[in-house]
Every structure is written in C-alpha cells, then in structure tokens.
C-alpha cells in the first residue's frame, strides 16, 4: 500500500506535489479515495463549512485523466505516424504508450473494448460499422474517450466516505451515492479506527478491526484490561453509538476489502503445518493473487526454485499444481520441501 497525500487541483500542471504525485500513482493497481463527506475541508485542504465533496471526486478523476491525456497528445503526431508505418494494431500501439503506467497489454485491450462499446452509444454508430475510426484518424473526442476508459481500467477506485459521524455527512453521502452509483463506496470513520487501536495498544479495550465489537473492563471484569476514566468511557460510547452500532464497523477494513474485491484478488495463506496452525496471529502471512491463479503458481511465487515434494490444503489433502485457489477453497497451503 502507498499513501498519496498532497494532491490539489491543477496537479497535472505542477501545482502542489504535482507531477511527483502523479508519477508515484503509476505504481497503483487501485485507488481508495478518502473523501471528507462532512464538508468541512475544501479542495485545497482548508477548513470550511458546507463544501460539496462531490467536487473532490470530480477533480481527482479529472486530474488523472488530464495527466494521461497530456502525456499522450503531446506526441500524438509521431504515435499516429509510427502506428501507420508499422501497421500495428490499436492495442499494440497504445500498449507501448501506456506501459509506463504499469499497464499490461490485456488491460489496454479491455480499455479499448470498453471504449468501443461506449463509442457506439456516444457517436450513434450504425450497427455493423466500426465504432472507432482508424487510430490515425482519431479526433480529440476519440482520444478523450479511450483515455477515460483506460483510466477506469488502470485505476479502479473505491470511495471511502470519511467522517460519517459528522452532522452534515448523511446528506453528502446520499448525494455521492446518487451521482456515482457505479463506483464502490464504503462509509468510514478513520479517526474512530485510530482511537480504538490506540486504546487496544494501551490495553484499555479489546477490539476486532472490521467489526462493531469493543469490550472494556466493564464488559469483561475478569480480564487484564485497564479501567477507563469517565472521559475515555464517554468517547468509547460515542464511537459505539455514532459509528460502530450504526454502520457495523469503522469502515477502514471494509475499504481495503472492497479494493481487493474490485481487483478480483484472492487472499492465500501459507502455513508451516496444515494441522496445527493457530494462535493469536493464526495467519502471519497473506499473499493476494488474481482469481484463477493455480496452486502451482502460488508455490513458485512463494517458494521460488526450492524443491517442493508436495502441497497440502486444509484437512491434509494433497493438492495438484493445477488446482485453482479461491476464497474458502485451496487458500490455506503448506509446502513440503525436500530432495
């Protein structure tokens, strides 16, 4: 995970951290956009009241679009000439241009397919005719459409609607839900998560991240937990009432899970012994792999060239390298090494 703070409108022109921010963004597979739905900070991060947070979503998407579009159109003439001279496919030509963003040829192909579908509707193309003209004849509107589709494929976004415990948040959450129904959204209270984890570290509470469950000394009188003073007790009750009981969690873990779902990833847990893994950190290691990944591919990613005699799953079942991992099936693996 990478944190990208400091982005402001105009970053593609060098404002704020500008191009450094956008250049760092190339390494991201998905974005979790933390949006202040309380309306108490503006686009520049300054304190205010009544700010419309949909503007933040708009300008972030626009900054990424303008950055990629600017990089492409700045050399479009030479791109089109080379495309014609080499008789390359559109996918091959754009894959070369988009490779700097960490995009695979398959991802570019998906973006082009999406653009073709959208072009048919936008430009009212007659059935049976190409929805996009030959690349050398693309106009600004065609480039814009392809770049937007590429951006959607390369940087799928989850909206973390933060500060849900603020009085003005409900109206803004509804506004965002109506305006961006296709974008995954999770309500969150990051400050509540930080507060609860701090109390866990100080041994005041037992808290399971991603849930609504918080136990204090009052709940567990026989535990080793410390007593909360009245001020801390009141804050815990506020978090319970305004966040945990209302939404089921602080939303922080849910935002991460949603990003994993968007990327179609499966968590895989390698263990030393398939029969007695347990304890507080039952799965100290976790590897995220694409859906459709085989047990053999996981083995090579983890074990490298080490000689593996066999692979075991839950119940000491021996697995084939061709078995596919999925959530709840073949996702806890033990590799037996030998010669």
N, C-alpha and C positions, 0 to 999 in steps of 0.2 A: 504494500500500500504506500502511496505517496500523497503528501499534503501539498495542495497548490493554493496558498493564500495570496492576497495582494492583487488580485485581478480587478481592474477597473475598466469602465467603458473607454474605448479608444486604445486598448492594449495592442491591437494589430498595427497601430500607428506608432507604437513605442511608449505609450503612456503607462505610468506605474511601473510594474516589473516587466510589462510589455512583452517583447519578443522572447525574453528568457522564460517567462511563464508558459507561453505558447509552445516554445521549443521543448520544455520539460513535459508538456502534455502529450507529446508524441509517444511516450512510453506507456500511456494508459490504455487499458483494454475496455474500461467502462468508467463512467463518472458518477459519483454521488454528489449532487449539487445541494449543499446545505443552504436552504432558503429561510431567511428570518421572516416568518409569517406574522410576527407581532406588528410589523410595520414601523418599528422604532429605529431602524437604521436605513439610510438611503443607499443609492448605488455606489457612493464614494466611501461608505462605511461610517458616515457621520450620524450622530444621534438626531432623531426627528420623531414626529408622530404622524400617523395616517399615511405613511408611504405605501404605495401599491407594490407588493412583492412580485407580481407577475412581470413587472418591468425587469427585475433581476434575471428571471428565466429567459426573457426575450433577448436581453443584450448579451448574456453569456453565449447563447446559441449563435447570435449574430457575430460575435467576436471570433468564434471558432470558424464559422463559415467564411468571414471576410479574410481571415488569415490564410486559409487553404486556397480560397479563390484567388487571392492576390499572388500567392506563390505560383499558381497555375497560369493565370492570364499574363503574368509578366514575361513569360516565354512561350506564349501560345503559338505565335507565328512559326517558331522553329519546331515546336511539337507537331503541328499540323503538317509541315513540310516533311519531316522525318517519317511521320506516320504514312504519308502517301508514297514516299520513296521506298520504304521498306515493305510496303503492302502488309503492314501489321494489322492485327485485329484491334478493335477498340479496347478490349480488356488488356491485351499485351501492352499497348501504348500507355494506358492510364496506370497499369500496374507498375511500370517503370517510374512514372511521375509520383505515384503515391507510396512507393516503397519506403521513402524517408519517414513516413508516419508509422512505420511498422505494419503496413497493410500487406496481407498476402494476396496472391492472385485470385484465390477463391473469394476473399472478401470483396475485392474490386468487382468480380463477376456478379456477386449478389447486389452490389450497389447499382451496377448497370442494368440488371434485370428490374430492380425496383424503379429506376429512372424510366425505363421503357414503359412500365405499367402506368406510371404517373403521367408520362408524356402523352399517352394515348387519350387520357381524360383531359389534360390541360390544353393540348393543342387540337383536340377534336379530330384525331386522325381516323381516316376511314378504315374499316376492318380489312385486313389483308395487306395493308401498306405498312412500311417500316415506321415505327413510332418516333425514332430519332433519325435525322439525316446522317449522311456520311460525316465522320468526325471533322474532315477539312471544311465542311460547310456549316459547322455549328455556329450559332449566334450566341450572344450573351445569355439569352434565356435558356438555351440548351446547356451551356456550361454551368449556369446557376443551379439548374435542376439536378445535374449529375453531382455537383459538389455537395448539395444539400443531402442527397441520397447517400453519398459516400460518408458524410459526416454522421448521419444517423446510424450507418453500419459500423463505422470505426469507433465512434464514441457513444454507444448506447448509454442513456442517462437515467438514473434513479433520483427522484426529488425527495430529499429529506426535509420535511416541513417542520422546521425547528421553532422552539419557544411556544409549544402548544398550550402551556399553562398561562399564557397572557390573555387578557380580556378581549383583545381585538383579533385573536388568531382564528376563531371559528369562521368569521365572515371571509377572511382571506383564504382559508383552506378550501372553502366551498367555491370561491372564485377560481382558484387554481384547478380544482377538480373539474369544473365545467369547461375551462379553457384548454386544458391539456389532458383529456380523458385517455389518450393513448400512451401517456408517459407514466411508468410505475411511480407510485407515491407512497411514502411512509411518514406518518406524523411522529415527531420526536421531541425530546427534551434532553439535549446534551448536558446541560448544567445539572439536571437531576441525576444522570448517569455518573457524572464526575463526583457529585456529592455522595452518592451511595457507595461508590467504590472507595472513596476516601474513608468513609465510616467502616467499611469492611477491613481496610488496612489497619485502622486504629482499633479494631476488634470491638466495635460497638454494635454491629449488626451482622447477620448472615443474609446475604443477598445473592440470588442466582440471576446473572445478567440475561436479558431477553425474556424475563418473566415478571409477574407482578408480586412475587413473593419476597417479603422482607421480614425477618424475625429479629426482635430485640430481646433484651434481658427480661422484659416484662412478659414476652411471649414464651421464652424458654428460661424459666427461673433457675433451672439446674445447670445451665450452660456456663461456660467461662467468659461470656460476653460482659463488657463493662456496662454500668448503668448510664443511661442517657440523662443529661440535665434537662431542665424544662425547655430551654431554648432549642436544643437539638431535637428533643422529642416533638416539639411543635413543627419543626421543619420536616421531620420524617413523616408526620401525619399529613402535612400539606402536600408532599410529594405523592404519598399514597392516594390522597383524595383527588388531586388535580391531574395526576399523570397515570400512576400505576393502575388504580381501580377503574379509571375512565377509559384508558386505551390499552390496558393489558401489559404494558411494558414502557420503558423509556423510548423505545423505537430505534435505539442505536444498533443493537444486534440485528434487528429486523431490516435495517437499511443495508447492512452487509449481506444478509441472506438474499435480499431482493436483487442485489448486484450479481451475486453468484447465480441466481436463477436467470437473470437477463442474459448472462454469458453462457448459459446452459452448461454449467460446471457440476461435477460430482465430487464430493469430498471422499478421499480414500485414506484409511488409517492403517499404516504399517505398524505391526507389533512384533515383539521378540517371540512370545509364546501365545499361541492362539487359545490356549486353555486356561491361562491364569492371569490375563491382563486385567488390571483393576487398580484400585487406589484412588486418591484424590485427583490425580491427573491421569485418568483412565486412558486417554489418547494424547500423549505428549506431542505427537507429530501428526500433521494432516497435510495431504497433498491434494490440490484441486486439479482435476483433469477434465477434458472435454467429454461430453456424453458420447458413447460409442467406443471409448478407449478400452483396449483389451488388458487383461491381467498381465500378459507378456510385456506390453508397452509400459505399464506401471513398473514392472520388475526392472526393466532396463533403465528407466528414469531414476529409480532409487538405488539399484544395486550396481549399475554400470556393467563392467565386464566380470564382476565377481561370479564364480561358478555356483549356480543355484541348482540343487538337486531336485527340489520340488517346492510347490507353493500350496499353502493351506489356507482355507477360509474358515469361517465360524463353524464349529462342530467338528473340527479336524478333517473337513472334507478337502481332498486333494483337487486342485483346480488345474485346468488346462490353460496354456498361454493364450489360447483363442477365446476363452470365456470373457464376456464383456462385463465391465464393472457398472453398477448402477446404484442408486441410493437404496440401501437396505439389502442389497444383494452383491456379493463379491466385493464389498467395500472395506472389509477388515481383512488384512492379508499378512501372512507370516511367510518369510522366505527362508528356506533351509539351505544353508551354504555348505559346500563340501567339495571333494575332488573325486 
